[in-house]
Amino acid sequence: MRKIIAAKDFIASGTSYLKGDEIKTNNYDAIVKLNEQGLIEPLDYKDLVLIKRELDNPEIFKKEEE
């Protein structure tokens, strides 16, 4: 999965992130909201679709990485 990097300093779900930090979450809706608000480095539609597929079927993507 593409790394999700903070574009600004912010707090989400009680966790503080600084610009450049990697955000580790398995919540697709949270990723979309952060992207819409401009809090993470911009993700285009293709990136969001790939992230959604990977979160929905993690076992398929783990086999490909090995």
C-alpha positions as CSV (number, residue, x, y, z in Angstrom):
1,M,0.0,0.0,0.0
2,R,1.2,3.5,-0.7
3,K,2.5,5.3,2.3
4,I,0.2,8.0,3.7
5,I,2.3,11.0,4.7
6,A,1.1,14.0,6.7
7,A,1.3,17.2,4.7
8,K,0.6,19.4,7.8
9,D,0.8,19.2,11.6
10,F,-2.6,17.9,12.9
11,I,-4.3,15.7,15.5
12,A,-6.6,12.8,14.4
13,S,-8.3,10.3,16.7
14,G,-6.2,11.7,19.6
15,T,-2.9,11.1,17.9
16,S,-0.6,14.0,16.9
17,Y,1.1,14.0,13.6
18,L,3.9,16.2,12.3
19,K,4.5,17.1,8.7
20,G,6.3,14.2,7.1
21,D,5.1,11.5,9.6
22,E,3.7,8.3,8.1
23,I,0.0,7.7,9.1
24,K,-0.8,4.1,9.8
25,T,-4.5,3.4,9.6
26,N,-6.7,0.6,8.2
27,N,-9.7,2.9,8.0
28,Y,-10.5,3.8,4.4
29,D,-13.0,6.5,5.3
30,A,-10.5,8.2,7.6
31,I,-7.9,8.2,4.7
32,V,-10.5,9.8,2.4
33,K,-11.4,12.5,4.9
34,L,-7.8,13.3,5.6
35,N,-7.2,13.5,1.8
36,E,-10.2,15.8,1.3
37,Q,-9.1,18.1,4.1
38,G,-5.6,18.4,2.7
39,L,-4.0,17.0,5.8
40,I,-2.1,14.3,3.9
41,E,0.0,14.3,0.7
42,P,-2.6,14.3,-2.1
43,L,-3.9,11.0,-3.2
44,D,-5.6,10.7,-6.6
45,Y,-8.5,8.5,-7.5
46,K,-6.3,5.6,-8.6
47,D,-4.4,5.6,-5.3
48,L,-7.7,5.6,-3.3
49,V,-9.0,2.7,-5.4
50,L,-5.8,0.7,-4.8
51,I,-5.9,1.4,-1.1
52,K,-9.5,0.3,-0.9
53,R,-8.8,-2.9,-2.7
54,E,-5.9,-3.7,-0.5
55,L,-7.9,-3.0,2.7
56,D,-10.8,-5.2,1.5
57,N,-8.5,-8.1,0.5
58,P,-5.3,-8.0,2.5
59,E,-4.4,-11.6,2.0
60,I,-4.2,-11.2,-1.8
61,F,-1.7,-8.3,-1.5
62,K,0.4,-10.1,1.1
63,K,1.0,-13.0,-1.3
64,E,2.1,-10.6,-4.0
65,E,4.6,-8.8,-1.7
66,E,6.4,-12.1,-0.7
